[in-house]
């Protein structure tokens, strides 16, 4: 595995929306800042995506309505994950 590869663990709800199944077998990344858990939820009928670093619990909230497939999700979250890829 490339040390710069970010691991993104999607929840079942988000996986269903973007067409990507959750992977329960993925091991932790060697660099804990490149390992993220992501979940889709609603608040007041608005969809949000919560991205949480698996080790530190540092989190970010992304507006989720415009995300309809995995390519849009990866493009929308790339800036955030790349920030930790230093």
C-alpha positions in Angstrom: 0.0 0.0 0.0 1.2 3.5 -0.9 1.9 5.4 2.4 0.1 8.4 0.9 -3.2 6.6 0.2 -6.0 7.8 2.3 -8.4 5.2 3.7 -12.0 6.3 3.7 -14.5 4.0 5.6 -18.1 4.7 4.5 -21.2 3.9 6.5 -23.9 1.8 5.1 -26.2 4.8 4.6 -23.5 6.8 2.7 -22.4 3.7 0.8 -26.0 3.2 -0.5 -26.2 6.8 -1.7 -22.9 6.9 -3.6 -22.9 3.3 -4.8 -20.0 2.1 -2.7 -20.3 -0.8 -0.2 -18.8 -0.4 3.3 -15.5 -2.4 3.8 -15.3 -3.9 7.3 -12.0 -5.7 6.7 -9.7 -2.7 6.1 -6.9 -2.4 8.6 -5.8 0.9 10.1 -3.5 3.0 8.0 0.2 3.2 9.1 -0.3 7.0 9.3 -3.4 7.5 11.6 -4.1 10.9 10.1 -4.9 9.2 6.7 -7.6 7.0 8.1 -11.2 8.4 7.9 -14.7 7.2 8.8 -17.6 8.9 6.9 -21.3 8.9 7.6 -24.4 10.4 6.0 -27.1 11.9 8.2 -30.1 14.3 8.1 -30.8 17.3 10.2 -34.0 19.4 9.5 -34.4 17.5 6.2 -30.9 18.5 5.0 -28.3 15.9 4.2 -24.8 16.2 5.7 -21.7 14.1 5.5 -19.6 13.8 8.7 -16.0 13.0 8.1 -14.1 11.9 11.2 -10.5 10.9 11.6 -10.6 7.4 12.9 -7.7 7.9 15.4 -8.0 11.5 16.6 -11.8 12.0 16.1 -11.1 15.3 14.3 -14.2 15.9 12.3 -15.5 18.0 9.4 -19.1 18.5 8.1 -19.8 18.6 4.4 -23.1 19.5 2.8 -24.3 16.2 1.4 -27.2 16.9 -1.0 -25.0 17.5 -4.0 -23.1 14.3 -3.6 -24.7 11.6 -5.7 -21.9 9.2 -6.5 -18.5 8.1 -5.3 -16.6 10.4 -7.8 -18.4 13.5 -6.5 -17.7 12.4 -2.9 -14.0 11.8 -3.6 -13.6 15.2 -5.3 -15.5 17.0 -2.6 -13.5 15.4 0.2 -10.1 15.4 -1.6 -9.1 18.9 -0.4 -9.8 17.9 3.2 -7.9 14.6 3.1 -5.0 16.1 1.2 -4.6 18.7 4.0 -3.5 15.8 6.3 -1.3 14.2 3.6 1.6 16.5 4.4 
